Amino acid sequence: MIPRIQKRGKRTIGLLYYLYGPGQFEEHIDPHLVASWDNSAPDPGRDPNATLKQLQRLLDQPVENIDEAERPRKHVWHLSVRNAAEDRILTDDQWGDIARRMVAAAGIDNPAEDSGCRWAAIRHADDHIHIVATLVREDGYKPDLDFDAVRVQAEARVLEAELGLRRLNKGDGTAAKRPTSAERHKAQRQGREQTAREELRETVRRAVAGATSEEEFFARLATAGVLVHQRTAPSGDLLGYKVALPDDHNTNGEPVFYPGSKLAPDLSLPRIRERWSAAQHDPTGVAEDRRTSTPRGPARARRSAADAAWQATLIIDHGDDHQAAAHIAAAGEVLDALAKTSAAHTRNQLREAARAFERASRSHVRAERGHDRALRQAARDLIYGGTALGRGEDGATTAMVIDMAFLLVIAAAHWHGRKNHAQQAAAARETAEHLRAAYQAASPHPMAVLRHRGRRLAQPLLHRQLAHLRQAVPELAEQILAEPGWHALAATLADIETLGHKPTALLTQAAARRELNSADSVSDVLVWRLRRMANLPADASTMPDHSPTTPQTTGRPRPATGRSHQPTNRR
């Protein structure tokens, strides 16, 4: 149940005409009263002798009875209350009870003392009502409506539980502004999947992902094809910006611009500047070197992003709250960059993951920027590394980075849960489901190559990997052996052994680094952790074959990724 207090107005009759009228798109059906301050109030929807003017005069009477100088400048209060699409259809009596409890919660009415403002609840659709009130009581008193939005939201949570409706999570004021009904209807008329506000928010998010300067940010927006208007001071200093879609116009034929702060709280220019300010003041100069370095290609960028995601997971688990908030915010940039640069078969789910995580990326815990530099650089590398192909090292590293991103998002969900950030935790869990689907699309080919190689291992070599498994993770061994991914893990352990590393030690380290309970396949997770830790190519087809019919290569093979194969000891 979503109660939404609209802007206050000056004309009661104008609002009544709209609520009892057909609506902008003939969406108002059978408008009628379901409750009011007085059971004998006229209902122009059901009583042929009642008029809108009669109802308006009764509602406004207490306002007209006080001196004009004492009247509120805007005396019309308007609340809409809407149920979720999957909720059952409530009766008029149920909606009437909801209306009475909402006006009491807001402070509009006080049934216990038989005092309050005049109000009326109109229903013109199955799933919602509108409540109109005039903000002067009959004794001339004007109610205190401070925090009325908070109070009606709290009452909505109680009503959801009592009526068995969809339970919404409590908000904290950090969510992006929802599109208005007019914006949604306009998008439908124009055949858009998203409203202009939503499309622009997504475009701006992608433009800022990994950006390091205003010039780069605005250049990306221009490349994306949106209209940009910059607001400058008389001194020439940039104060803010607003954006519009080229084909989205108002009734005068002018582009409809949205300031960044109206798209999302963290997309205002001052908040965007915070993202790159720490890198610009990096005393080591490392950040500047990486910003100007040549992009290294999709596969290398994805491997680096997997490394950064793993480090961020540890910080979210064990760092302080301000550092964790920064890494969670930067994780959103990585997801935006992945969605922009991944192959077609994973792109849709990654886009949905990025959209869902946008809500999880903000909270009232202030992000301490600078600590998130590695993740933001990873987002930058992904964008400038170019679009990945679906196969080969590109496809395999895509599966690897999605697996690590899933772990990062689960860590974010747990962190938000510990902080009682209900909406953010729910958004992170939704993101995880989209990432799970993206992984299932990305992983079949690289895992099939690994499983094929594992099944071709010579029996003595396979038994040796089984011994490593039982020694490293005895409590997980039987579960892993029952999974389809066991042979992929065996092939990975054989690759590690070929390179001169100790499989038991690395497998113990990989399993201990973080919980495995959220994994659909423990063997898959361990495969990607091990291949990342040992710097093995994600695409195993570039490694020597371990089958008994193929002579074993001695020494260390040339790295397929251009990196030396040394195990990564990052914790």
N, C-alpha and C positions, 0 to 999 in steps of 0.2 A: 504494500500500500504506500503510495507516494503522495503526501500532502505538499502542495506548493503554493506559497503565498505570492500573489502577483503584485505588480506595482499598484500603489494606491491611486485612486482616481477622483475626479471632481463631479462626474455626472452619473448618478445612479440610473437614470433612464437609459442612457446610452449602453451601459452594461446589460441591463435587462433586455433591451432590444436584441442584443447579440445572443444572449443565452436562450431566449425564447424564439429566436429566428432560426432560419434553416442552416446557419453556419456558413463559412466561406465556401465550402465544397459540398453542401447539402448533407453534411454528416450529422446534423442535429435531428434526432427522431423523437417525436412525442415528448417535447419539453413540458415538464410539470413540476409542481412543488412536491417535495417529500417530507419537509419539515420547515418550521418557521418559529419566530418568537411568540406567535399567537396562532392557535389552532384555527381561528376564524379568518386568517389572512386570505385575501383573494388569490385565486390561482388562475391566471389568464390562459394557462395551457389546458385546463380541464373544465373550467366554468365559462360558458359562452357569454355570460353577462359581466365577467370581470375583465378589466383592462390593465395593461402595463402601467398606465398613468396612475391608476388607483393604487397599485402595489408600490409604485415609486413614491407617491405622496405619503403613504403610511410609513414607509421606511425612513423617509427624510424628515418626518414631522418633528422629532426631537431636535434636529439640527436647525430647522426653521424657527423653533421656539426660543432660541437663545440669541443674544445680540450678534449682529453680523461680525463685529470685531472679534468675538470670542469663538467663532466657528473655525474648525480646522481647515487649513488651506485645501487639503485633500481628505475628504471625509469618507470615501468609499473604500472599504476593505474587501478583498476578493481572495478566496482560497479555493483551489481545486484539489480534489482527493480522487486518486486514480488507483485501481487495482491492477495487478499483473495480468498479462494476457492469459496465463494458464489458470487463474483463479476462477472459481465458479461464479455464476451470475447471482448477485444478491437481490433480495426483494426490496421494494420501496420502504417497508418498515425497517429493514436492516440499515439501509442507507440513511433513513431518518435518524435512527439512533446514533449512527456514526457522526452525522452532522451535529447533533446536540452535544456529543462528547468533544468534538473538535472545537466548537465555539467556547465551550467551558474551559478546555485546556488552554486556548489562546488568551483567555481573559475577556472575550467579547461578551459572554453571558455568565451569570452566576445564579444557577437554578436554586441553590441552597438558600440564598437570600432573596430570591424572586426579584432580582434586579439585573439589568444588563442592557446592552444595545439591541436595537432591532435588527433582525437578520432573516434571511430566507435561503433555503437550500433547493436548487433546481437540478433535476436530472433530465438529461437529453440523450443519454447513451447507456448501454448496459454496464459499462465498466467504470463510470466516474460520475461525480456530482460537482457542482459549483456552489459555493456559499458566498452570498453577498451580505455585507453588514454596513451600517452607517455608524460612525464612531463618536456618537454622543448619546448618552443615556437619557431617559426621560426626565431625570432630575438635573440634567445639564452637565453631569460629570463625564469627563472624557477618560476612557480606560487607559491603563498603563500596559502597552503592548510590547515592552522591551522583551526580547527573547521569545516572541510568540512563535517564531519558526522552530526554535528548539523544542518548545513545549508540544506543538502539534506533531512533530516527528516522534517524540517520546510516546505520545498517545497512540500514534499509528503502530508502533512496535507492540503495544499492549493489545490493540485490536486485532492485529495479525494473529497473535497467539490464541485469542479467545475465539476468533471466527475460523481458524484453521486455514488462513490464507498464506501465501508465500511470505516467508520471513526474510525481510531485508536487513542487511547489516547496518549498524549505526555509522553515520558519516562523521567526518571531523572537519569539514569545510575545505579540504584540500583537493577535492575532485574538480575536474574541468567542468565548465558550464555546459549543461545539457542543451541540446537544440530545442527551440520552442516549437509549438505545434505548427505555427506558420512556416517555420523553416522546413519541418518535415513534409508538410503538404506541398511546399514549393519544390522540394527535391523529387517528390512523386510525380508532379506535373512535368518536370524536366527529364524524368527517366533516370535520375541519379540513384545509385545504390546508397550513397551517403549524402548528408546535408553539406552545404558549402562550408559551414563551420567545421564539421568533422573532417572533410577532405583537406581543408587548409591546415588544420591542426596536425594531421598526419604528414603533410608536405613539409611544414616547418620543422617538425620533429626530425625528419630524415635529413633536412638541410643542416641542422645543428649537430647531428651525430658526428663526433670526432672533429668538428670545425675548431679552428684555433684563432680566428680573427673575425672582425666584422666584415672585412672585405670578402673573405672566403664564404661566410654565411650568406651574404646578400648575393654573391655570384651564384651560389647554388640555387637560391630561390629564383633568380632570373632564368637559370638553366631549366628549372622545373616548370617554367611557363606561367608563374603567377605574377600578378601585378603587385608592385611594392611601392609604398609611399613612405619616405623617411621624414621624420619630424625633427627639425633642427632649431637650435637656439639662435638668437641674433649673432652670437659669437661664431656660429658655424658648427658648434658641438652637436653631435647627434644625441637626441633625447629619447627617441622611440621609433617605432615602425608600425605599419599596418599593411595587411595583404588582402588581395581579392582574387577571385577566379575571373578570367577574362570574359566568360560567358554568363556570369551571374550579375544581374542588374536589378535595380529598384524600379519603381513605377515611372521614374523620370528618365529611365534608360542609362543611369549612371552605375558604375561598378559598386558592389556592396563590399566595403572594406571592414576588416576586423582587426583591431589592435592585438598584438601578441598576447597581452594579459587577458584578453577576452577569449582566447583560444584555450589557454591553460595557465594556471598560476606560475608555472616555471618557464613560460615562453615569453615573458616580458623581456625587454632588452637588458635591464639591470641583472635579472636572474640568469639570462643566457651568458652575459659577460663573466659571471662568476665561474662558469665552467672552464674558460680558458685563461682566466687571470693567473691561476697558480702555475700553469705551464709557462706563461710569458715571463714569470719571475723565478723560473727554475734556476738556482744558483749553479747547478752542475753543467748546464748547457746540453745535457743529454736529450731533453725533450725537444730542444730546437734542432739538434742534429737529426732526430727521427722525423720531425715535421718536414724537413727538407730532403729526406732521403727518397730514393726512387722506389715506387711501389714494387713489392716482391712477388706479385702474382696471387691468384685466389687461394691456391693450396697453402703457400707459406703464410698468408694472412690468416687463414683459418687455424693453422697450427698455433700461431702466436696468440690468436684469440682464445684457443683452448687453454693455453698456459695461463693467460691473464684471468680467465674465468675460474680456473682452479685456485689461483692465489686469492682472488676476490672472495671465493667461498670460505676460505680459511679465515679471512678478516671478518666477514659477516658473522661467522661462528664464534670468533674469539676476540675481535677487536672492540673498541669502544663504540658507542651508539652513533656518534657523529661520523666516524669513519665508515661504519656499516651503511648509514644512510647515503653517503656519497657513492659507495660501490653499488648499491641497489639502483640509484639514479643512473649511474653510468652503464649498468647492465641494460637499461632500456635503450641506450644508444647502440649497444652491440646488437641487440635484437632488431632494431630498425635497420642497421647496416646489413645484417644477415638477410633480412626480408628483401632488401633492395638488390642484393647481389647474388642470390641463390638461383639455382636452376628451376625450371618451371615446375617439376614434379614435387618440389618442397616449398615453393614460393607462397602458395595460398595459406598453408598452415603456419608458416613463419610470419606472414603478415598478420594473421589473426593473433598469434602469440604476442607480437609487438603491440598490437592494439590493446589487448587485454592487460599487458604488463604496464602500460602507460598509467593506469590507476595505481599500480603497486609501487611506482617509482617516486611517489610523493607522500610525505607525512609531515607532522609538525616537528619531527626531529630534524634539526638543521644539518644539512650535509656539509661536512668539512672538506671543501674542494682541495685538490692537490693530491690527496691520497688515492684518488681514483684515476690517476694519470695513465696507468698501464691499460685499464679498460677503455678509456677514451682513445688512446693511441691504437688499440686493437680495432675499435670502430672505424677509425680513420684508415687504417691499413686495409680493412675489408672493403671500404668504398673505393679507395684508389687502387686496390689490387684487381678490381674488375669483377665481372660476373663469372661465377664458377660454372664449369661444365658438370654434367650429371654423372660422369664416369671417371675412371682413373683416379689419380691422386686428388683432384678437385672433389670428386664425389665422395671419396673415402674420408677426406679431412672434413667435409661437410657433416658426415655422420659423426665424426669425432667431436666437432665443436658443438653440435646439437646435443650430444650426450653430456658434455661439460656444462652447456647452458642450462640443461634440465637440472643438473645438480645445483647450479647457482640459483636458479629460480626456487627450488625447494628450500634452499637455505634462506632465501628472502621470505618465503612463506612462513617458515618457522620463526624468523626474527620478528616479523609483523605480528604473528600470533602471540609471542611473548610480550609484546608491547600493547596488546589488545587493540591493534589496528585491524578491525574486522573486515572492512571493505578491501583494504590492501592485501590482507592475507587471502581472501577469497579470489581476488584478481590474480595473485601469484599462482594459486592452485589451478585456476582456469588456464593460465599461461602454460603451466606444466603439461596439461592435457593436450594442448595444441603442439607443444614441442614433442610430446610422445608420438603424436600422429606424424609429425614431420620426420622424426627419426625412423619410424616404420617405413616411410617412403624412401629415405636416403640410404638405409643400411643394408637392404637385401643383397645388392651386388657385391660390395666389399666384404660382407660377412660370408657370402657364398664362396668367394675366392678363398678366404681363410679356412672355411670348413672343408673345402675340397683339398686344400694342402694338408690340413690336419688328418684327414682320412687316409692320405697317401704316405703318412709317416711310416718309416720302418718300425716294426713291432718293438725292437729294443729301445728305439728313440721315443716311441709313444709311451712305453712303460716308464721310461725315465721321467717324462713330463708328469705322468700320473703320480710318481713318487714325490716330485716337487710339489704338486697340488696338495697331497695328503699331509706333507710336512708343513707347508706354509699355512694352510687354512683347513685344518682337520674338521672343524665344525661345519664348513660349507662344502666339503668335498663331494658328498653324496648328492646334494642338491645340484651342484655344477655338473656332475657326471650325467645327471638325468636331463640336462638342458641340451637343445640342439647346438648351442654355441660352444660346447665343450671342445670340439675338434678345432674350432677357431682359436680358442685359448691355448690348446696344445701346440698349434702351429706358431702362435706368438711366443710361447715359452721356448720353442725350438729356435726361433729367430734370435731371441735374446741370448740363448746359449751359444749359437753360432758366432755372435759378436763378442764372445768372451766374458759376458756378464754372468752373474749368479742368479738363476731363475728363482730359486727359493727365496732369496733375500728380497728381490724386487717384488715378487708376488706378495710376500708378507707385508711389505711397505705399502703396496697398492691397496690391499684389502683393509689395512688399518687406517688409511688416510681419512676415510669418512664412511658413514653408515651405508649399507647396501639394501636396507629394507624397502626403499622406494623403487628399487629396480625391478622391471619386468623380467630381465635376464641378467643374473649376476655375472655370468660368463661374458656377456657383451660389454658390461661396464668395465670389468677387469681387463678385457682386451684393449679397450681404448685408453685406459689409464696406463697400462704397461707400454703400449706403443708410443704414447706421449712421453712417459718418463724415460724410456730408453732411446728416444729420438728415432724410432723405427719408422719407415715409410708407412703411411696409413693404407696405401694401396699395396697389399702384400704381393701382387703379381710381379713387382720389381725385385723381390727377394729371391735368392737361390732356392730351387726346389729341394725338399728333404726326402723325396720318395726314394725307395731302395734301388730303383733302376737308374737313378741319376747320380753320377759321381759327386761327392760332397766337395764344395768349394772350400779351400783352405784359406785361412787369413780372413781379413775383414773385407766384405764387398764394398764397392764404391757407393756412398750414400746416394739414394735416388733423389733426395730433396735438396742436395747441395749443402747439407749440414753434417758435421761430424757426429757419429753415433756414440755419444757419451751419455750415460744415464743422468737424468735430471734429478738432483737431490733437493729440489725446492720443497719446502714444507708449507 
